[in-house]
Amino acid sequence: MDIRVTLDGQPVDAILNDSPAARDLASLLPLTLDLEDFHGTERIADPPRRLTTDDAPEPTAAEVGDLAYYAPWGNFALFHRDGPAPSPDLLILGHIDADADQLSEAERITIEAAH
């Protein structure tokens, strides 16, 4: 799914995958979230509600630029460093094409449907 993403007002290329959780996130768009650091690896925020975890894909380790959803806490994550080992609790939703420095310093993300 094509989406439009801005990080701190700067447009970046991004895409959502076709997983049920990513489609559920898309149903919330447009969405603006304030990001905070988590363990120097990712920027996190709380979406307005929990996303579905039905039919989750096979777990994969998060990589720089991945958009993800951590089901136990119900939070959205944007990775600026490679993440931990694959976990069934971490659902990859898509990917942002931006460098690690821009991702690590991001304070606000806006995600909109592409037209």
Contacts in CASP RR format, 6 or more apart in sequence:
PFRMAT RR
TARGET T0000
AUTHOR 0000-0000-0000
METHOD contacts of the structure
MODEL  1
MDIRVTLDGQPVDAILNDSPAARDLASLLPLTLDLEDFHGTERIADPPRR
LTTDDAPEPTAAEVGDLAYYAPWGNFALFHRDGPAPSPDLLILGHIDADA
DQLSEAERITIEAAH
1 15 0 8 1.000
1 16 0 8 1.000
1 17 0 8 1.000
1 18 0 8 1.000
1 22 0 8 1.000
1 23 0 8 1.000
1 26 0 8 1.000
1 114 0 8 1.000
2 15 0 8 1.000
2 16 0 8 1.000
2 114 0 8 1.000
3 14 0 8 1.000
3 15 0 8 1.000
3 16 0 8 1.000
3 26 0 8 1.000
3 29 0 8 1.000
3 111 0 8 1.000
3 112 0 8 1.000
3 113 0 8 1.000
3 114 0 8 1.000
4 11 0 8 1.000
4 14 0 8 1.000
4 111 0 8 1.000
4 112 0 8 1.000
4 113 0 8 1.000
4 114 0 8 1.000
5 11 0 8 1.000
5 12 0 8 1.000
5 13 0 8 1.000
5 14 0 8 1.000
5 96 0 8 1.000
5 109 0 8 1.000
5 110 0 8 1.000
5 111 0 8 1.000
5 112 0 8 1.000
6 12 0 8 1.000
6 109 0 8 1.000
6 110 0 8 1.000
7 96 0 8 1.000
7 98 0 8 1.000
7 102 0 8 1.000
7 103 0 8 1.000
7 106 0 8 1.000
7 108 0 8 1.000
7 109 0 8 1.000
8 105 0 8 1.000
8 106 0 8 1.000
8 107 0 8 1.000
8 108 0 8 1.000
9 108 0 8 1.000
9 110 0 8 1.000
10 102 0 8 1.000
12 96 0 8 1.000
12 97 0 8 1.000
12 98 0 8 1.000
12 102 0 8 1.000
13 96 0 8 1.000
13 97 0 8 1.000
13 98 0 8 1.000
14 67 0 8 1.000
14 94 0 8 1.000
14 95 0 8 1.000
14 96 0 8 1.000
14 97 0 8 1.000
14 111 0 8 1.000
15 94 0 8 1.000
15 95 0 8 1.000
16 22 0 8 1.000
16 23 0 8 1.000
16 25 0 8 1.000
16 26 0 8 1.000
16 67 0 8 1.000
16 93 0 8 1.000
16 94 0 8 1.000
17 57 0 8 1.000
17 92 0 8 1.000
17 93 0 8 1.000
17 94 0 8 1.000
19 55 0 8 1.000
19 56 0 8 1.000
19 57 0 8 1.000
19 91 0 8 1.000
19 92 0 8 1.000
19 93 0 8 1.000
20 52 0 8 1.000
20 53 0 8 1.000
20 54 0 8 1.000
20 55 0 8 1.000
20 56 0 8 1.000
21 51 0 8 1.000
21 52 0 8 1.000
21 53 0 8 1.000
21 56 0 8 1.000
21 69 0 8 1.000
21 91 0 8 1.000
21 93 0 8 1.000
22 93 0 8 1.000
22 94 0 8 1.000
24 51 0 8 1.000
24 52 0 8 1.000
25 31 0 8 1.000
25 47 0 8 1.000
25 51 0 8 1.000
25 69 0 8 1.000
25 76 0 8 1.000
25 93 0 8 1.000
25 111 0 8 1.000
26 113 0 8 1.000
28 47 0 8 1.000
28 48 0 8 1.000
28 49 0 8 1.000
29 111 0 8 1.000
29 112 0 8 1.000
29 113 0 8 1.000
30 110 0 8 1.000
30 111 0 8 1.000
30 112 0 8 1.000
30 113 0 8 1.000
31 47 0 8 1.000
31 48 0 8 1.000
31 110 0 8 1.000
31 111 0 8 1.000
31 112 0 8 1.000
32 108 0 8 1.000
32 109 0 8 1.000
32 110 0 8 1.000
32 111 0 8 1.000
33 45 0 8 1.000
33 46 0 8 1.000
33 47 0 8 1.000
33 76 0 8 1.000
33 108 0 8 1.000
33 109 0 8 1.000
33 110 0 8 1.000
34 45 0 8 1.000
34 107 0 8 1.000
34 108 0 8 1.000
35 43 0 8 1.000
35 44 0 8 1.000
35 45 0 8 1.000
35 78 0 8 1.000
35 106 0 8 1.000
35 107 0 8 1.000
35 108 0 8 1.000
35 109 0 8 1.000
36 43 0 8 1.000
36 44 0 8 1.000
36 45 0 8 1.000
37 43 0 8 1.000
37 44 0 8 1.000
37 104 0 8 1.000
38 44 0 8 1.000
38 77 0 8 1.000
40 80 0 8 1.000
40 81 0 8 1.000
40 104 0 8 1.000
41 79 0 8 1.000
41 80 0 8 1.000
41 81 0 8 1.000
41 82 0 8 1.000
41 83 0 8 1.000
41 84 0 8 1.000
42 62 0 8 1.000
42 68 0 8 1.000
42 77 0 8 1.000
42 78 0 8 1.000
42 79 0 8 1.000
42 80 0 8 1.000
42 81 0 8 1.000
42 83 0 8 1.000
43 77 0 8 1.000
43 78 0 8 1.000
43 80 0 8 1.000
43 103 0 8 1.000
43 104 0 8 1.000
43 106 0 8 1.000
43 109 0 8 1.000
44 70 0 8 1.000
44 75 0 8 1.000
44 76 0 8 1.000
44 77 0 8 1.000
44 78 0 8 1.000
45 75 0 8 1.000
45 76 0 8 1.000
45 109 0 8 1.000
46 74 0 8 1.000
46 75 0 8 1.000
46 76 0 8 1.000
47 69 0 8 1.000
47 74 0 8 1.000
47 75 0 8 1.000
47 76 0 8 1.000
50 71 0 8 1.000
50 74 0 8 1.000
51 69 0 8 1.000
51 71 0 8 1.000
51 74 0 8 1.000
51 91 0 8 1.000
53 71 0 8 1.000
53 91 0 8 1.000
56 88 0 8 1.000
56 91 0 8 1.000
57 91 0 8 1.000
57 92 0 8 1.000
58 86 0 8 1.000
59 86 0 8 1.000
59 87 0 8 1.000
59 88 0 8 1.000
59 90 0 8 1.000
60 86 0 8 1.000
60 92 0 8 1.000
61 82 0 8 1.000
61 83 0 8 1.000
61 84 0 8 1.000
61 85 0 8 1.000
61 86 0 8 1.000
62 68 0 8 1.000
62 77 0 8 1.000
62 79 0 8 1.000
62 82 0 8 1.000
62 83 0 8 1.000
62 84 0 8 1.000
62 90 0 8 1.000
62 92 0 8 1.000
63 79 0 8 1.000
63 82 0 8 1.000
63 83 0 8 1.000
64 79 0 8 1.000
64 80 0 8 1.000
64 81 0 8 1.000
64 82 0 8 1.000
64 100 0 8 1.000
64 103 0 8 1.000
65 78 0 8 1.000
65 79 0 8 1.000
65 80 0 8 1.000
65 95 0 8 1.000
65 96 0 8 1.000
65 97 0 8 1.000
65 98 0 8 1.000
65 100 0 8 1.000
65 103 0 8 1.000
66 77 0 8 1.000
66 78 0 8 1.000
66 79 0 8 1.000
66 92 0 8 1.000
66 93 0 8 1.000
66 94 0 8 1.000
66 95 0 8 1.000
66 96 0 8 1.000
67 76 0 8 1.000
67 77 0 8 1.000
67 78 0 8 1.000
67 92 0 8 1.000
67 93 0 8 1.000
67 94 0 8 1.000
67 95 0 8 1.000
67 96 0 8 1.000
68 76 0 8 1.000
68 77 0 8 1.000
68 78 0 8 1.000
68 79 0 8 1.000
68 90 0 8 1.000
68 91 0 8 1.000
68 92 0 8 1.000
68 93 0 8 1.000
68 94 0 8 1.000
69 75 0 8 1.000
69 76 0 8 1.000
69 77 0 8 1.000
69 90 0 8 1.000
69 91 0 8 1.000
69 93 0 8 1.000
70 77 0 8 1.000
70 89 0 8 1.000
70 90 0 8 1.000
70 91 0 8 1.000
71 89 0 8 1.000
71 90 0 8 1.000
71 91 0 8 1.000
72 89 0 8 1.000
77 90 0 8 1.000
78 96 0 8 1.000
78 103 0 8 1.000
78 106 0 8 1.000
78 109 0 8 1.000
79 103 0 8 1.000
80 100 0 8 1.000
80 101 0 8 1.000
80 103 0 8 1.000
80 104 0 8 1.000
80 106 0 8 1.000
81 100 0 8 1.000
81 104 0 8 1.000
96 103 0 8 1.000
END
